[in-house]
Amino acid sequence: MTQPTLHRGKLAKTPKVVGVRPLTREDMLALQAKRPPQNRPKAMRETHHRLARMVAAGFRTEEILRLTGYSYNRLLQLRHDPAFCELVAAYKDKVDEATSGAWMSFAKPLPQTCSGGNGR
């Protein structure tokens, strides 16, 4: 009896060769076509969203790495991922709206609480 082993993803199957023919120019052109990236998650996880919010809010790289536990290389990979960049852009708009709202509430004139002329 063999022991089951842990693995990542589906088990590889032996390919079946159904025919052999010489390569044509069209085959070579098909090989040059850009292939979709592999191993990309189907949907962004909550940790990706948290990371995107931090990037959009302007956290420094060192802070992000320390707070999230991500490696520098993984953060770099995500920053070059178009889906992650779109997510950051979406959160950047929300951060800008929230920041402008906070500044507007901060900039509202305060009611006069002091009477008299010394201003202390």
Biopython code that builds the backbone (N, CA, C, O; Angstrom):
import numpy as np
from Bio.PDB.StructureBuilder import StructureBuilder

atoms = [
    (1, "MET", "N", (0.849, -1.184, 0.000)),
    (1, "MET", "CA", (0.000, 0.000, 0.000)),
    (1, "MET", "C", (0.895, 1.247, 0.000)),
    (1, "MET", "O", (1.823, 1.342, 0.802)),
    (2, "THR", "N", (0.625, 2.171, -0.870)),
    (2, "THR", "CA", (1.419, 3.396, -0.944)),
    (2, "THR", "C", (0.752, 4.482, -0.111)),
    (2, "THR", "O", (-0.473, 4.556, -0.012)),
    (3, "GLN", "N", (1.578, 5.305, 0.474)),
    (3, "GLN", "CA", (1.078, 6.415, 1.275)),
    (3, "GLN", "C", (0.726, 7.576, 0.356)),
    (3, "GLN", "O", (1.461, 7.854, -0.592)),
    (4, "PRO", "N", (-0.395, 8.266, 0.621)),
    (4, "PRO", "CA", (-0.708, 9.461, -0.179)),
    (4, "PRO", "C", (0.298, 10.564, 0.136)),
    (4, "PRO", "O", (0.764, 10.701, 1.266)),
    (5, "THR", "N", (0.613, 11.333, -0.876)),
    (5, "THR", "CA", (1.547, 12.437, -0.690)),
    (5, "THR", "C", (0.826, 13.758, -0.929)),
    (5, "THR", "O", (-0.135, 13.835, -1.694)),
    (6, "LEU", "N", (1.310, 14.779, -0.265)),
    (6, "LEU", "CA", (0.751, 16.109, -0.467)),
    (6, "LEU", "C", (1.317, 16.702, -1.744)),
    (6, "LEU", "O", (2.474, 16.460, -2.088)),
    (7, "HIS", "N", (0.521, 17.463, -2.432)),
    (7, "HIS", "CA", (0.956, 18.099, -3.676)),
    (7, "HIS", "C", (0.192, 19.395, -3.856)),
    (7, "HIS", "O", (-0.784, 19.654, -3.152)),
    (8, "ARG", "N", (0.635, 20.201, -4.795)),
    (8, "ARG", "CA", (-0.057, 21.447, -5.130)),
    (8, "ARG", "C", (-0.856, 21.229, -6.405)),
    (8, "ARG", "O", (-0.310, 20.774, -7.410)),
    (9, "GLY", "N", (-2.114, 21.542, -6.373)),
    (9, "GLY", "CA", (-2.936, 21.494, -7.575)),
    (9, "GLY", "C", (-3.288, 20.087, -8.007)),
    (9, "GLY", "O", (-3.214, 19.142, -7.221)),
    (10, "LYS", "N", (-3.669, 19.960, -9.256)),
    (10, "LYS", "CA", (-4.072, 18.671, -9.808)),
    (10, "LYS", "C", (-2.853, 17.818, -10.092)),
    (10, "LYS", "O", (-1.764, 18.325, -10.365)),
    (11, "LEU", "N", (-3.058, 16.518, -10.024)),
    (11, "LEU", "CA", (-1.983, 15.594, -10.366)),
    (11, "LEU", "C", (-1.785, 15.593, -11.877)),
    (11, "LEU", "O", (-2.749, 15.653, -12.640)),
    (12, "ALA", "N", (-0.546, 15.525, -12.293)),
    (12, "ALA", "CA", (-0.242, 15.516, -13.719)),
    (12, "ALA", "C", (-0.665, 14.187, -14.332)),
    (12, "ALA", "O", (-0.501, 13.130, -13.723)),
    (13, "LYS", "N", (-1.205, 14.249, -15.529)),
    (13, "LYS", "CA", (-1.595, 13.037, -16.261)),
    (13, "LYS", "C", (-0.660, 12.871, -17.452)),
    (13, "LYS", "O", (-0.169, 13.853, -18.009)),
    (14, "THR", "N", (-0.424, 11.655, -17.826)),
    (14, "THR", "CA", (0.420, 11.381, -18.980)),
    (14, "THR", "C", (-0.321, 11.827, -20.244)),
    (14, "THR", "O", (-1.456, 11.406, -20.464)),
    (15, "PRO", "N", (0.301, 12.673, -21.080)),
    (15, "PRO", "CA", (-0.389, 13.125, -22.290)),
    (15, "PRO", "C", (-0.518, 11.982, -23.297)),
    (15, "PRO", "O", (0.331, 11.093, -23.367)),
    (16, "LYS", "N", (-1.593, 12.029, -24.068)),
    (16, "LYS", "CA", (-1.809, 11.037, -25.121)),
    (16, "LYS", "C", (-1.439, 11.659, -26.460)),
    (16, "LYS", "O", (-1.945, 12.726, -26.807)),
    (17, "VAL", "N", (-0.576, 11.014, -27.206)),
    (17, "VAL", "CA", (-0.196, 11.482, -28.531)),
    (17, "VAL", "C", (-1.155, 10.843, -29.525)),
    (17, "VAL", "O", (-1.223, 9.619, -29.640)),
    (18, "VAL", "N", (-1.905, 11.698, -30.253)),
    (18, "VAL", "CA", (-2.902, 11.185, -31.186)),
    (18, "VAL", "C", (-2.423, 11.244, -32.627)),
    (18, "VAL", "O", (-3.040, 10.644, -33.507)),
    (19, "GLY", "N", (-1.341, 11.951, -32.880)),
    (19, "GLY", "CA", (-0.828, 12.024, -34.239)),
    (19, "GLY", "C", (0.466, 12.816, -34.290)),
    (19, "GLY", "O", (0.752, 13.631, -33.414)),
    (20, "VAL", "N", (1.241, 12.560, -35.335)),
    (20, "VAL", "CA", (2.513, 13.245, -35.523)),
    (20, "VAL", "C", (2.509, 13.850, -36.920)),
    (20, "VAL", "O", (2.163, 13.183, -37.895)),
    (21, "ARG", "N", (2.904, 15.146, -37.009)),
    (21, "ARG", "CA", (2.987, 15.811, -38.306)),
    (21, "ARG", "C", (4.070, 16.868, -38.228)),
    (21, "ARG", "O", (4.454, 17.263, -37.127)),
    (22, "PRO", "N", (4.570, 17.337, -39.347)),
    (22, "PRO", "CA", (5.601, 18.377, -39.311)),
    (22, "PRO", "C", (4.998, 19.712, -38.864)),
    (22, "PRO", "O", (3.819, 19.985, -39.092)),
    (23, "LEU", "N", (5.839, 20.543, -38.216)),
    (23, "LEU", "CA", (5.408, 21.873, -37.801)),
    (23, "LEU", "C", (5.222, 22.768, -39.021)),
    (23, "LEU", "O", (5.967, 22.682, -39.996)),
    (24, "THR", "N", (4.220, 23.620, -38.942)),
    (24, "THR", "CA", (3.973, 24.572, -40.027)),
    (24, "THR", "C", (4.225, 25.990, -39.501)),
    (24, "THR", "O", (4.439, 26.193, -38.306)),
    (25, "ARG", "N", (4.197, 26.956, -40.408)),
    (25, "ARG", "CA", (4.387, 28.353, -40.020)),
    (25, "ARG", "C", (3.274, 28.802, -39.055)),
    (25, "ARG", "O", (3.532, 29.559, -38.119)),
    (26, "GLU", "N", (2.038, 28.331, -39.288)),
    (26, "GLU", "CA", (0.928, 28.697, -38.409)),
    (26, "GLU", "C", (1.144, 28.162, -36.987)),
    (26, "GLU", "O", (0.786, 28.820, -36.010)),
    (27, "ASP", "N", (1.729, 26.965, -36.879)),
    (27, "ASP", "CA", (2.029, 26.413, -35.548)),
    (27, "ASP", "C", (3.022, 27.312, -34.821)),
    (27, "ASP", "O", (2.861, 27.592, -33.633)),
    (28, "MET", "N", (4.031, 27.755, -35.526)),
    (28, "MET", "CA", (5.047, 28.608, -34.908)),
    (28, "MET", "C", (4.453, 29.956, -34.491)),
    (28, "MET", "O", (4.811, 30.490, -33.441)),
    (29, "LEU", "N", (3.543, 30.513, -35.312)),
    (29, "LEU", "CA", (2.891, 31.774, -34.957)),
    (29, "LEU", "C", (2.008, 31.596, -33.724)),
    (29, "LEU", "O", (1.912, 32.494, -32.888)),
    (30, "ALA", "N", (1.369, 30.438, -33.616)),
    (30, "ALA", "CA", (0.534, 30.173, -32.444)),
    (30, "ALA", "C", (1.389, 30.105, -31.182)),
    (30, "ALA", "O", (0.928, 30.481, -30.104)),
    (31, "LEU", "N", (2.614, 29.635, -31.302)),
    (31, "LEU", "CA", (3.500, 29.561, -30.147)),
    (31, "LEU", "C", (3.972, 30.944, -29.705)),
    (31, "LEU", "O", (4.304, 31.138, -28.535)),
    (32, "GLN", "N", (4.005, 31.904, -30.623)),
    (32, "GLN", "CA", (4.442, 33.260, -30.287)),
    (32, "GLN", "C", (3.347, 34.084, -29.615)),
    (32, "GLN", "O", (3.625, 35.101, -28.980)),
    (33, "ALA", "N", (2.102, 33.637, -29.761)),
    (33, "ALA", "CA", (0.993, 34.394, -29.181)),
    (33, "ALA", "C", (1.150, 34.440, -27.659)),
    (33, "ALA", "O", (1.579, 33.470, -27.036)),
    (34, "LYS", "N", (0.795, 35.581, -27.081)),
    (34, "LYS", "CA", (0.936, 35.767, -25.635)),
    (34, "LYS", "C", (-0.065, 34.875, -24.910)),
    (34, "LYS", "O", (-1.251, 34.850, -25.239)),
    (35, "ARG", "N", (0.435, 34.149, -23.925)),
    (35, "ARG", "CA", (-0.410, 33.250, -23.151)),
    (35, "ARG", "C", (-0.860, 33.935, -21.877)),
    (35, "ARG", "O", (-0.171, 34.817, -21.364)),
    (36, "PRO", "N", (-2.018, 33.532, -21.365)),
    (36, "PRO", "CA", (-2.473, 34.146, -20.115)),
    (36, "PRO", "C", (-1.545, 33.762, -18.968)),
    (36, "PRO", "O", (-0.975, 32.671, -18.974)),
    (37, "PRO", "N", (-1.388, 34.634, -17.995)),
    (37, "PRO", "CA", (-0.508, 34.327, -16.868)),
    (37, "PRO", "C", (-1.031, 33.120, -16.085)),
    (37, "PRO", "O", (-2.240, 32.913, -15.980)),
    (38, "GLN", "N", (-0.124, 32.344, -15.551)),
    (38, "GLN", "CA", (-0.472, 31.146, -14.806)),
    (38, "GLN", "C", (-0.467, 31.439, -13.307)),
    (38, "GLN", "O", (0.143, 32.408, -12.854)),
    (39, "ASN", "N", (-1.138, 30.611, -12.567)),
    (39, "ASN", "CA", (-1.168, 30.656, -11.113)),
    (39, "ASN", "C", (-1.707, 31.971, -10.538)),
    (39, "ASN", "O", (-1.337, 32.351, -9.428)),
    (40, "ARG", "N", (-2.550, 32.648, -11.257)),
    (40, "ARG", "CA", (-3.177, 33.867, -10.755)),
    (40, "ARG", "C", (-4.473, 33.467, -10.059)),
    (40, "ARG", "O", (-5.251, 32.690, -10.611)),
    (41, "PRO", "N", (-4.715, 33.976, -8.876)),
    (41, "PRO", "CA", (-5.961, 33.602, -8.199)),
    (41, "PRO", "C", (-7.160, 34.089, -8.989)),
    (41, "PRO", "O", (-7.125, 35.146, -9.618)),
    (42, "LYS", "N", (-8.231, 33.292, -8.944)),
    (42, "LYS", "CA", (-9.440, 33.651, -9.685)),
    (42, "LYS", "C", (-10.057, 34.926, -9.133)),
    (42, "LYS", "O", (-10.576, 35.746, -9.891)),
    (43, "ALA", "N", (-10.007, 35.093, -7.856)),
    (43, "ALA", "CA", (-10.553, 36.298, -7.223)),
    (43, "ALA", "C", (-9.546, 36.778, -6.184)),
    (43, "ALA", "O", (-8.827, 35.981, -5.581)),
    (44, "MET", "N", (-9.508, 38.053, -5.993)),
    (44, "MET", "CA", (-8.598, 38.606, -4.995)),
    (44, "MET", "C", (-9.113, 38.258, -3.600)),
    (44, "MET", "O", (-10.299, 38.403, -3.305)),
    (45, "ARG", "N", (-8.212, 37.805, -2.766)),
    (45, "ARG", "CA", (-8.558, 37.460, -1.385)),
    (45, "ARG", "C", (-8.627, 38.724, -0.542)),
    (45, "ARG", "O", (-8.191, 39.798, -0.957)),
    (46, "GLU", "N", (-9.188, 38.569, 0.654)),
    (46, "GLU", "CA", (-9.310, 39.706, 1.561)),
    (46, "GLU", "C", (-7.941, 40.298, 1.896)),
    (46, "GLU", "O", (-7.808, 41.509, 2.071)),
    (47, "THR", "N", (-6.919, 39.433, 1.985)),
    (47, "THR", "CA", (-5.580, 39.949, 2.279)),
    (47, "THR", "C", (-5.081, 40.833, 1.145)),
    (47, "THR", "O", (-4.373, 41.812, 1.384)),
    (48, "HIS", "N", (-5.452, 40.488, -0.102)),
    (48, "HIS", "CA", (-5.068, 41.332, -1.238)),
    (48, "HIS", "C", (-5.763, 42.691, -1.149)),
    (48, "HIS", "O", (-5.162, 43.726, -1.438)),
    (49, "HIS", "N", (-7.033, 42.675, -0.745)),
    (49, "HIS", "CA", (-7.774, 43.932, -0.619)),
    (49, "HIS", "C", (-7.161, 44.801, 0.480)),
    (49, "HIS", "O", (-7.025, 46.014, 0.317)),
    (50, "ARG", "N", (-6.794, 44.172, 1.601)),
    (50, "ARG", "CA", (-6.173, 44.926, 2.691)),
    (50, "ARG", "C", (-4.859, 45.534, 2.223)),
    (50, "ARG", "O", (-4.556, 46.690, 2.517)),
    (51, "LEU", "N", (-4.088, 44.747, 1.497)),
    (51, "LEU", "CA", (-2.814, 45.229, 0.978)),
    (51, "LEU", "C", (-3.031, 46.374, -0.015)),
    (51, "LEU", "O", (-2.296, 47.361, 0.009)),
    (52, "ALA", "N", (-4.030, 46.246, -0.883)),
    (52, "ALA", "CA", (-4.327, 47.292, -1.864)),
    (52, "ALA", "C", (-4.753, 48.588, -1.167)),
    (52, "ALA", "O", (-4.392, 49.679, -1.607)),
    (53, "ARG", "N", (-5.516, 48.463, -0.087)),
    (53, "ARG", "CA", (-5.920, 49.661, 0.658)),
    (53, "ARG", "C", (-4.702, 50.352, 1.270)),
    (53, "ARG", "O", (-4.624, 51.580, 1.296)),
    (54, "MET", "N", (-3.762, 49.560, 1.758)),
    (54, "MET", "CA", (-2.554, 50.144, 2.343)),
    (54, "MET", "C", (-1.715, 50.856, 1.290)),
    (54, "MET", "O", (-1.189, 51.942, 1.536)),
    (55, "VAL", "N", (-1.591, 50.236, 0.107)),
    (55, "VAL", "CA", (-0.829, 50.864, -0.978)),
    (55, "VAL", "C", (-1.523, 52.146, -1.406)),
    (55, "VAL", "O", (-0.872, 53.167, -1.626)),
    (56, "ALA", "N", (-2.854, 52.094, -1.526)),
    (56, "ALA", "CA", (-3.616, 53.272, -1.958)),
    (56, "ALA", "C", (-3.537, 54.396, -0.928)),
    (56, "ALA", "O", (-3.555, 55.574, -1.285)),
    (57, "ALA", "N", (-3.450, 54.029, 0.344)),
    (57, "ALA", "CA", (-3.385, 55.048, 1.396)),
    (57, "ALA", "C", (-2.007, 55.682, 1.495)),
    (57, "ALA", "O", (-1.837, 56.687, 2.185)),
    (58, "GLY", "N", (-1.015, 55.105, 0.809)),
    (58, "GLY", "CA", (0.307, 55.707, 0.788)),
    (58, "GLY", "C", (1.263, 55.178, 1.842)),
    (58, "GLY", "O", (2.260, 55.828, 2.156)),
    (59, "PHE", "N", (0.970, 53.999, 2.396)),
    (59, "PHE", "CA", (1.902, 53.408, 3.352)),
    (59, "PHE", "C", (3.234, 53.139, 2.668)),
    (59, "PHE", "O", (3.268, 52.786, 1.489)),
    (60, "ARG", "N", (4.335, 53.305, 3.401)),
    (60, "ARG", "CA", (5.656, 52.995, 2.854)),
    (60, "ARG", "C", (5.824, 51.489, 2.747)),
    (60, "ARG", "O", (5.193, 50.734, 3.487)),
    (61, "THR", "N", (6.672, 51.054, 1.829)),
    (61, "THR", "CA", (6.883, 49.628, 1.591)),
    (61, "THR", "C", (7.288, 48.910, 2.870)),
    (61, "THR", "O", (6.782, 47.825, 3.157)),
    (62, "GLU", "N", (8.193, 49.502, 3.641)),
    (62, "GLU", "CA", (8.659, 48.868, 4.873)),
    (62, "GLU", "C", (7.511, 48.662, 5.852)),
    (62, "GLU", "O", (7.438, 47.633, 6.523)),
    (63, "GLU", "N", (6.609, 49.647, 5.935)),
    (63, "GLU", "CA", (5.469, 49.525, 6.839)),
    (63, "GLU", "C", (4.543, 48.406, 6.391)),
    (63, "GLU", "O", (4.061, 47.620, 7.206)),
    (64, "ILE", "N", (4.300, 48.341, 5.083)),
    (64, "ILE", "CA", (3.414, 47.307, 4.544)),
    (64, "ILE", "C", (3.990, 45.921, 4.838)),
    (64, "ILE", "O", (3.269, 45.024, 5.274)),
    (65, "LEU", "N", (5.283, 45.754, 4.598)),
    (65, "LEU", "CA", (5.914, 44.452, 4.830)),
    (65, "LEU", "C", (5.848, 44.072, 6.306)),
    (65, "LEU", "O", (5.579, 42.919, 6.643)),
    (66, "ARG", "N", (6.093, 45.033, 7.173)),
    (66, "ARG", "CA", (6.090, 44.748, 8.609)),
    (66, "ARG", "C", (4.685, 44.408, 9.102)),
    (66, "ARG", "O", (4.516, 43.493, 9.909)),
    (67, "LEU", "N", (3.687, 45.131, 8.627)),
    (67, "LEU", "CA", (2.324, 44.938, 9.115)),
    (67, "LEU", "C", (1.642, 43.707, 8.530)),
    (67, "LEU", "O", (0.826, 43.074, 9.200)),
    (68, "THR", "N", (1.967, 43.366, 7.292)),
    (68, "THR", "CA", (1.266, 42.262, 6.636)),
    (68, "THR", "C", (2.016, 40.946, 6.686)),
    (68, "THR", "O", (1.400, 39.883, 6.614)),
    (69, "GLY", "N", (3.338, 40.995, 6.807)),
    (69, "GLY", "CA", (4.107, 39.757, 6.789)),
    (69, "GLY", "C", (4.438, 39.275, 5.387)),
    (69, "GLY", "O", (5.033, 38.210, 5.223)),
    (70, "TYR", "N", (4.059, 40.046, 4.372)),
    (70, "TYR", "CA", (4.407, 39.685, 2.998)),
    (70, "TYR", "C", (5.906, 39.841, 2.791)),
    (70, "TYR", "O", (6.553, 40.650, 3.456)),
    (71, "SER", "N", (6.453, 39.061, 1.863)),
    (71, "SER", "CA", (7.858, 39.239, 1.507)),
    (71, "SER", "C", (7.955, 40.377, 0.498)),
    (71, "SER", "O", (6.977, 40.733, -0.158)),
    (72, "TYR", "N", (9.152, 40.937, 0.390)),
    (72, "TYR", "CA", (9.366, 42.034, -0.555)),
    (72, "TYR", "C", (9.065, 41.569, -1.981)),
    (72, "TYR", "O", (8.437, 42.292, -2.755)),
    (73, "ASN", "N", (9.517, 40.357, -2.323)),
    (73, "ASN", "CA", (9.306, 39.851, -3.689)),
    (73, "ASN", "C", (7.828, 39.663, -3.998)),
    (73, "ASN", "O", (7.389, 39.952, -5.111)),
    (74, "ARG", "N", (7.055, 39.182, -3.027)),
    (74, "ARG", "CA", (5.623, 38.986, -3.267)),
    (74, "ARG", "C", (4.932, 40.330, -3.464)),
    (74, "ARG", "O", (4.071, 40.465, -4.333)),
    (75, "LEU", "N", (5.302, 41.317, -2.665)),
    (75, "LEU", "CA", (4.722, 42.649, -2.834)),
    (75, "LEU", "C", (5.077, 43.210, -4.205)),
    (75, "LEU", "O", (4.239, 43.826, -4.864)),
    (76, "LEU", "N", (6.305, 43.000, -4.629)),
    (76, "LEU", "CA", (6.734, 43.466, -5.947)),
    (76, "LEU", "C", (5.945, 42.774, -7.061)),
    (76, "LEU", "O", (5.547, 43.417, -8.032)),
    (77, "GLN", "N", (5.719, 41.468, -6.922)),
    (77, "GLN", "CA", (4.920, 40.735, -7.908)),
    (77, "GLN", "C", (3.516, 41.313, -7.991)),
    (77, "GLN", "O", (2.994, 41.539, -9.083)),
    (78, "LEU", "N", (2.910, 41.549, -6.841)),
    (78, "LEU", "CA", (1.548, 42.077, -6.843)),
    (78, "LEU", "C", (1.488, 43.481, -7.430)),
    (78, "LEU", "O", (0.532, 43.818, -8.128)),
    (79, "ARG", "N", (2.493, 44.300, -7.158)),
    (79, "ARG", "CA", (2.479, 45.666, -7.701)),
    (79, "ARG", "C", (2.606, 45.689, -9.220)),
    (79, "ARG", "O", (2.237, 46.677, -9.856)),
    (80, "HIS", "N", (3.124, 44.609, -9.810)),
    (80, "HIS", "CA", (3.224, 44.531, -11.271)),
    (80, "HIS", "C", (2.050, 43.770, -11.892)),
    (80, "HIS", "O", (1.985, 43.623, -13.112)),
    (81, "ASP", "N", (1.132, 43.290, -11.069)),
    (81, "ASP", "CA", (-0.030, 42.547, -11.547)),
    (81, "ASP", "C", (-1.119, 43.545, -11.948)),
    (81, "ASP", "O", (-1.518, 44.374, -11.129)),
    (82, "PRO", "N", (-1.608, 43.481, -13.196)),
    (82, "PRO", "CA", (-2.626, 44.453, -13.643)),
    (82, "PRO", "C", (-3.898, 44.422, -12.795)),
    (82, "PRO", "O", (-4.483, 45.473, -12.534)),
    (83, "ALA", "N", (-4.334, 43.242, -12.362)),
    (83, "ALA", "CA", (-5.552, 43.154, -11.551)),
    (83, "ALA", "C", (-5.350, 43.851, -10.207)),
    (83, "ALA", "O", (-6.251, 44.535, -9.722)),
    (84, "PHE", "N", (-4.186, 43.685, -9.612)),
    (84, "PHE", "CA", (-3.890, 44.342, -8.337)),
    (84, "PHE", "C", (-3.797, 45.855, -8.531)),
    (84, "PHE", "O", (-4.251, 46.619, -7.680)),
    (85, "CYS", "N", (-3.211, 46.287, -9.646)),
    (85, "CYS", "CA", (-3.112, 47.727, -9.923)),
    (85, "CYS", "C", (-4.502, 48.353, -10.076)),
    (85, "CYS", "O", (-4.729, 49.478, -9.628)),
    (86, "GLU", "N", (-5.424, 47.632, -10.702)),
    (86, "GLU", "CA", (-6.792, 48.127, -10.822)),
    (86, "GLU", "C", (-7.443, 48.238, -9.444)),
    (86, "GLU", "O", (-8.164, 49.195, -9.160)),
    (87, "LEU", "N", (-7.179, 47.246, -8.595)),
    (87, "LEU", "CA", (-7.722, 47.258, -7.249)),
    (87, "LEU", "C", (-7.183, 48.445, -6.456)),
    (87, "LEU", "O", (-7.934, 49.106, -5.738)),
    (88, "VAL", "N", (-5.901, 48.713, -6.581)),
    (88, "VAL", "CA", (-5.285, 49.854, -5.892)),
    (88, "VAL", "C", (-5.901, 51.153, -6.413)),
    (88, "VAL", "O", (-6.195, 52.060, -5.634)),
    (89, "ALA", "N", (-6.095, 51.241, -7.730)),
    (89, "ALA", "CA", (-6.683, 52.458, -8.307)),
    (89, "ALA", "C", (-8.103, 52.681, -7.767)),
    (89, "ALA", "O", (-8.493, 53.811, -7.475)),
    (90, "ALA", "N", (-8.865, 51.597, -7.640)),
    (90, "ALA", "CA", (-10.229, 51.724, -7.112)),
    (90, "ALA", "C", (-10.197, 52.199, -5.663)),
    (90, "ALA", "O", (-10.996, 53.050, -5.272)),
    (91, "TYR", "N", (-9.290, 51.660, -4.873)),
    (91, "TYR", "CA", (-9.182, 52.090, -3.476)),
    (91, "TYR", "C", (-8.593, 53.484, -3.369)),
    (91, "TYR", "O", (-8.914, 54.212, -2.430)),
    (92, "LYS", "N", (-7.737, 53.875, -4.307)),
    (92, "LYS", "CA", (-7.145, 55.219, -4.275)),
    (92, "LYS", "C", (-8.245, 56.269, -4.422)),
    (92, "LYS", "O", (-8.214, 57.300, -3.751)),
    (93, "ASP", "N", (-9.227, 56.004, -5.310)),
    (93, "ASP", "CA", (-10.356, 56.932, -5.449)),
    (93, "ASP", "C", (-11.119, 57.048, -4.141)),
    (93, "ASP", "O", (-11.511, 58.145, -3.742)),
    (94, "LYS", "N", (-11.333, 55.910, -3.465)),
    (94, "LYS", "CA", (-12.056, 55.936, -2.192)),
    (94, "LYS", "C", (-11.245, 56.649, -1.118)),
    (94, "LYS", "O", (-11.798, 57.390, -0.305)),
    (95, "VAL", "N", (-9.939, 56.425, -1.117)),
    (95, "VAL", "CA", (-9.068, 57.089, -0.143)),
    (95, "VAL", "C", (-9.081, 58.591, -0.393)),
    (95, "VAL", "O", (-9.138, 59.376, 0.554)),
    (96, "ASP", "N", (-9.027, 59.003, -1.673)),
    (96, "ASP", "CA", (-9.054, 60.428, -2.000)),
    (96, "ASP", "C", (-10.361, 61.073, -1.543)),
    (96, "ASP", "O", (-10.361, 62.181, -1.007)),
    (97, "GLU", "N", (-11.487, 60.363, -1.762)),
    (97, "GLU", "CA", (-12.780, 60.901, -1.330)),
    (97, "GLU", "C", (-12.827, 61.028, 0.189)),
    (97, "GLU", "O", (-13.274, 62.043, 0.723)),
    (98, "ALA", "N", (-12.361, 59.987, 0.877)),
    (98, "ALA", "CA", (-12.386, 60.011, 2.342)),
    (98, "ALA", "C", (-11.456, 61.096, 2.873)),
    (98, "ALA", "O", (-11.791, 61.789, 3.834)),
    (99, "THR", "N", (-10.300, 61.242, 2.256)),
    (99, "THR", "CA", (-9.350, 62.256, 2.700)),
    (99, "THR", "C", (-9.906, 63.653, 2.469)),
    (99, "THR", "O", (-9.799, 64.523, 3.334)),
    (100, "SER", "N", (-10.506, 63.867, 1.288)),
    (100, "SER", "CA", (-11.049, 65.193, 1.024)),
    (100, "SER", "C", (-12.214, 65.486, 1.964)),
    (100, "SER", "O", (-12.382, 66.624, 2.403)),
    (101, "GLY", "N", (-13.022, 64.470, 2.277)),
    (101, "GLY", "CA", (-14.112, 64.665, 3.235)),
    (101, "GLY", "C", (-13.580, 64.998, 4.614)),
    (101, "GLY", "O", (-14.140, 65.844, 5.311)),
    (102, "ALA", "N", (-12.501, 64.339, 5.013)),
    (102, "ALA", "CA", (-11.910, 64.611, 6.318)),
    (102, "ALA", "C", (-11.335, 66.023, 6.356)),
    (102, "ALA", "O", (-11.481, 66.730, 7.354)),
    (103, "TRP", "N", (-10.682, 66.432, 5.271)),
    (103, "TRP", "CA", (-10.109, 67.778, 5.232)),
    (103, "TRP", "C", (-11.201, 68.833, 5.251)),
    (103, "TRP", "O", (-11.051, 69.882, 5.876)),
    (104, "MET", "N", (-12.319, 68.545, 4.551)),
    (104, "MET", "CA", (-13.410, 69.523, 4.532)),
    (104, "MET", "C", (-14.019, 69.669, 5.928)),
    (104, "MET", "O", (-14.368, 70.774, 6.343)),
    (105, "SER", "N", (-14.147, 68.546, 6.657)),
    (105, "SER", "CA", (-14.709, 68.662, 8.005)),
    (105, "SER", "C", (-13.703, 69.344, 8.937)),
    (105, "SER", "O", (-14.095, 70.044, 9.870)),
    (106, "PHE", "N", (-12.431, 69.142, 8.688)),
    (106, "PHE", "CA", (-11.387, 69.782, 9.486)),
    (106, "PHE", "C", (-11.343, 71.288, 9.218)),
    (106, "PHE", "O", (-11.073, 72.085, 10.116)),
    (107, "ALA", "N", (-11.615, 71.659, 7.958)),
    (107, "ALA", "CA", (-11.500, 73.058, 7.567)),
    (107, "ALA", "C", (-12.746, 73.881, 7.898)),
    (107, "ALA", "O", (-12.738, 75.099, 7.725)),
    (108, "LYS", "N", (-13.821, 73.232, 8.374)),
    (108, "LYS", "CA", (-15.030, 73.988, 8.722)),
    (108, "LYS", "C", (-14.712, 74.972, 9.840)),
    (108, "LYS", "O", (-13.963, 74.649, 10.762)),
    (109, "PRO", "N", (-15.281, 76.173, 9.760)),
    (109, "PRO", "CA", (-15.024, 77.133, 10.830)),
    (109, "PRO", "C", (-15.641, 76.647, 12.133)),
    (109, "PRO", "O", (-16.768, 76.153, 12.159)),
    (110, "LEU", "N", (-14.894, 76.792, 13.196)),
    (110, "LEU", "CA", (-15.373, 76.390, 14.505)),
    (110, "LEU", "C", (-16.244, 77.494, 15.077)),
    (110, "LEU", "O", (-16.031, 78.672, 14.793)),
    (111, "PRO", "N", (-17.216, 77.115, 15.877)),
    (111, "PRO", "CA", (-18.044, 78.169, 16.497)),
    (111, "PRO", "C", (-17.209, 78.974, 17.481)),
    (111, "PRO", "O", (-16.267, 78.464, 18.087)),
    (112, "GLN", "N", (-17.569, 80.224, 17.624)),
    (112, "GLN", "CA", (-16.849, 81.100, 18.550)),
    (112, "GLN", "C", (-17.117, 80.633, 19.972)),
    (112, "GLN", "O", (-18.259, 80.631, 20.433)),
    (113, "THR", "N", (-16.070, 80.244, 20.650)),
    (113, "THR", "CA", (-16.231, 79.814, 22.035)),
    (113, "THR", "C", (-15.609, 80.799, 22.997)),
    (113, "THR", "O", (-15.896, 80.765, 24.193)),
    (114, "CYS", "N", (-14.771, 81.666, 22.498)),
    (114, "CYS", "CA", (-14.093, 82.621, 23.375)),
    (114, "CYS", "C", (-14.809, 83.959, 23.313)),
    (114, "CYS", "O", (-15.176, 84.445, 22.243)),
    (115, "SER", "N", (-14.990, 84.520, 24.449)),
    (115, "SER", "CA", (-15.503, 85.888, 24.457)),
    (115, "SER", "C", (-14.410, 86.771, 25.013)),
    (115, "SER", "O", (-13.698, 86.384, 25.940)),
    (116, "GLY", "N", (-14.285, 87.880, 24.486)),
    (116, "GLY", "CA", (-13.215, 88.768, 24.916)),
    (116, "GLY", "C", (-12.165, 88.858, 23.845)),
    (116, "GLY", "O", (-12.259, 88.196, 22.811)),
    (117, "GLY", "N", (-11.168, 89.673, 24.088)),
    (117, "GLY", "CA", (-10.212, 89.953, 23.046)),
    (117, "GLY", "C", (-8.836, 89.343, 23.224)),
    (117, "GLY", "O", (-7.972, 89.536, 22.369)),
    (118, "ASN", "N", (-8.598, 88.592, 24.336)),
    (118, "ASN", "CA", (-7.224, 88.128, 24.513)),
    (118, "ASN", "C", (-6.924, 86.862, 23.717)),
    (118, "ASN", "O", (-5.752, 86.613, 23.436)),
    (119, "GLY", "N", (-7.906, 86.049, 23.336)),
    (119, "GLY", "CA", (-7.694, 84.897, 22.465)),
    (119, "GLY", "C", (-7.028, 83.727, 23.128)),
    (119, "GLY", "O", (-6.576, 82.807, 22.446)),
    (120, "ARG", "N", (-6.953, 83.732, 24.480)),
    (120, "ARG", "CA", (-6.326, 82.595, 25.163)),
    (120, "ARG", "C", (-7.331, 81.621, 25.661)),
    (120, "ARG", "O", (-6.967, 80.608, 26.259)),
]
sb = StructureBuilder()
sb.init_structure("model")
sb.init_model(0)
sb.init_chain("A")
sb.init_seg("    ")
for serial, (resi, resn, name, xyz) in enumerate(atoms, 1):
    if name == "N":
        sb.init_residue(resn, " ", resi, " ")
    sb.init_atom(name, np.array(xyz, "f"), 0.0, 1.0, " ", f" {name:<3s}", serial, name[0])
structure = sb.get_structure()
